[in-house]
Amino acid sequence: MAAWTILYILGIFSCLSRTEGYFVTIDAHAEECFFEKVTAGTKLGLAFEVAEGGFLDIDIKIMGPDGNTIHEGERESNGRYTFPASMDGVYTYCFSNKMSTMTPKIVMFSMDVGEPDSKAGGAAGAAGEEGGEGSNKMEDMIRELSAALSGVKHEQDYMEVRERIHRSINDNTNSRVVMWSVFEALVLVAMTVGQVYYLQQFFEVRRVV
């Protein structure tokens, strides 16, 4: 019995939501679009982070099947957006790097697709089914758990990218500090040699024959 319960929970859990994560390189003056076909009432989510390139900014646009803009942002470094699908069709996510002249951008993003909002399912079955309420409560709990796990995964991905960016900045700053220190040491050595040579001119004994 326990085995069937676990299989049932896993089956529901796998059908509740779907998350797809990607890394994409967007060249200068370029735009990349991604598409998701869903039914009305489905909960959609998008989380993104600019990992590398320039000032770590990107333009983003989310459009519905009717061509209307759901969200549009300029020069954003990261963001998270969740919205329900208002109609059946293909929803479009576009990342634009057209404002950059020569620097490509690397963007990490994930698209979440929840289950369709089916509110009219269990109202038809009458009061005779005793396990219906327990099953619905279990599905609600699994749905909440799925949303919480998805949020944790996004947070981990976000922290991983931020750590990579900060480590790259620290390594770059460290190398510049080392190079500047070497340059300062060479300048000091050159000045010391120049001063010694200059002072030697005053103590040289010149003989006139």
C-alpha positions in Angstrom: 0.0 0.0 0.0 2.8 2.4 0.9 4.5 1.7 -2.5 1.3 2.6 -4.4 0.9 5.8 -2.3 4.5 6.8 -3.1 4.0 6.1 -6.8 0.7 8.1 -6.8 2.4 11.1 -5.1 5.3 11.0 -7.6 2.9 10.7 -10.5 1.0 13.8 -9.4 4.3 15.6 -8.5 5.7 15.0 -12.0 2.5 16.3 -13.6 2.1 19.5 -11.5 4.9 21.6 -13.0 7.6 21.5 -15.5 10.8 23.6 -15.3 13.3 24.1 -18.2 16.6 25.8 -17.6 18.9 27.2 -20.3 22.1 29.1 -20.9 22.1 31.2 -24.1 24.7 33.5 -25.7 23.2 36.6 -27.3 25.5 38.4 -29.7 25.7 42.2 -30.0 22.7 43.7 -32.0 21.0 40.3 -31.7 17.8 39.0 -30.2 16.8 35.5 -29.1 13.2 34.4 -28.6 11.8 31.3 -26.9 8.3 29.9 -27.1 5.9 28.0 -24.8 2.6 26.6 -25.9 0.1 26.3 -23.0 -3.7 26.3 -22.4 -5.6 29.1 -20.7 -5.2 29.1 -16.9 -1.8 27.6 -16.9 0.6 29.4 -14.5 3.8 30.5 -16.3 7.0 31.7 -14.8 10.3 33.1 -16.0 13.5 33.7 -14.0 16.7 35.0 -15.6 20.1 36.3 -14.7 22.8 37.8 -17.0 25.9 35.8 -16.2 28.5 37.5 -18.4 29.1 40.3 -20.8 29.3 44.1 -20.6 27.4 45.7 -17.8 25.4 42.5 -17.2 22.2 44.0 -18.6 19.7 42.8 -21.2 16.3 43.8 -22.6 13.4 41.5 -22.1 10.0 41.2 -23.5 7.2 38.7 -22.8 4.3 38.6 -25.3 1.0 36.7 -25.4 -0.5 34.7 -28.3 -2.4 37.8 -29.5 0.9 39.8 -29.8 0.2 42.0 -26.8 3.1 42.7 -24.5 2.7 41.2 -21.0 6.0 42.6 -19.7 8.8 44.7 -21.2 12.0 45.8 -19.5 15.2 47.5 -20.5 18.8 46.9 -19.3 17.8 44.4 -16.6 20.4 42.2 -14.9 17.9 39.7 -13.4 14.3 39.2 -12.8 11.4 36.8 -11.9 8.0 37.0 -13.4 4.9 34.8 -12.8 1.6 35.2 -14.6 -1.4 33.0 -15.6 -2.0 32.3 -19.2 -5.1 34.3 -20.2 -5.7 32.3 -23.4 -4.6 29.2 -25.3 -1.6 29.7 -27.6 2.1 30.3 -27.8 3.7 32.7 -25.3 7.0 34.3 -26.4 10.0 35.3 -24.3 12.6 37.5 -26.0 16.0 38.6 -24.8 17.5 41.5 -26.8 21.1 42.7 -26.9 20.6 45.3 -29.6 21.8 48.1 -27.4 25.3 46.5 -27.2 27.8 47.5 -29.9 30.2 44.6 -29.6 29.8 42.7 -26.4 27.8 39.4 -26.3 25.8 38.5 -23.2 25.4 35.1 -21.6 22.0 34.7 -20.0 20.8 32.0 -17.7 17.1 31.6 -17.5 14.4 29.0 -16.6 10.8 28.7 -17.8 8.2 27.3 -15.4 5.0 25.7 -16.6 2.4 24.8 -13.9 -0.7 22.7 -14.3 -3.8 24.2 -15.9 -6.3 25.7 -13.5 -9.0 23.1 -13.4 -11.5 24.2 -10.8 -14.5 22.4 -12.2 -13.1 18.9 -11.8 -14.3 17.6 -8.4 -17.6 19.5 -8.0 -19.5 17.0 -10.2 -18.8 14.0 -8.0 -21.2 14.1 -5.1 -20.8 13.5 -1.4 -20.5 9.7 -1.8 -16.7 9.8 -2.4 -15.0 10.0 0.9 -11.5 9.8 -0.4 -12.0 12.8 -2.7 -11.3 15.5 -0.1 -8.2 13.7 1.1 -6.9 13.3 -2.4 -7.5 17.0 -3.2 -5.8 18.1 0.0 -2.9 15.9 -0.9 -2.7 17.4 -4.4 -2.8 20.9 -2.9 0.0 20.1 -0.5 2.1 18.5 -3.3 1.4 21.6 -5.5 2.7 23.9 -2.7 5.7 21.6 -2.2 6.4 21.7 -5.9 6.2 25.5 -6.0 8.5 25.7 -2.9 11.1 23.3 -4.5 11.0 25.3 -7.7 11.7 28.5 -5.8 14.6 26.9 -3.9 16.0 25.6 -7.2 15.8 29.1 -8.8 17.4 30.6 -5.7 20.3 28.1 -5.9 20.8 28.8 -9.6 20.7 32.5 -8.9 23.2 32.3 -6.0 25.5 30.1 -8.2 25.5 32.6 -11.0 26.1 35.5 -8.6 29.0 33.6 -7.0 30.5 33.0 -10.4 30.2 36.7 -11.3 31.7 37.9 -8.0 34.5 35.4 -8.3 35.3 36.6 -11.8 35.3 40.2 -10.6 37.5 39.3 -7.7 40.0 37.4 -9.9 40.1 40.3 -12.3 40.6 42.9 -9.6 43.3 40.6 -8.0 45.2 40.3 -11.2 45.1 44.1 -11.8 46.4 44.7 -8.3 49.2 42.3 -8.8 50.1 43.8 -12.2 50.0 47.3 -10.7 52.2 46.2 -7.8 54.8 44.8 -10.2 54.7 48.0 -12.3 55.2 50.1 -9.1 58.2 47.9 -8.1 59.8 48.2 -11.5 59.3 52.0 -11.4 60.9 52.2 -8.0 63.9 50.1 -9.1 64.3 52.3 -12.2 64.1 55.5 -10.0 66.6 54.0 -7.6 69.1 53.2 -10.4 68.6 56.6 -11.9 69.2 58.4 -8.6 72.3 56.4 -7.9 73.7 57.1 -11.4 72.8 60.8 -11.0 74.5 61.1 -7.6 77.6 59.4 -8.9 78.2 62.3 -11.3 78.9 64.6 -8.3 81.6 62.3 -6.8 83.5 61.5 -9.9 87.1 62.8 -10.0 87.9 64.2 -13.3 91.6 64.6 -14.2 92.7 67.1 -16.7 95.8 66.1 -18.6 
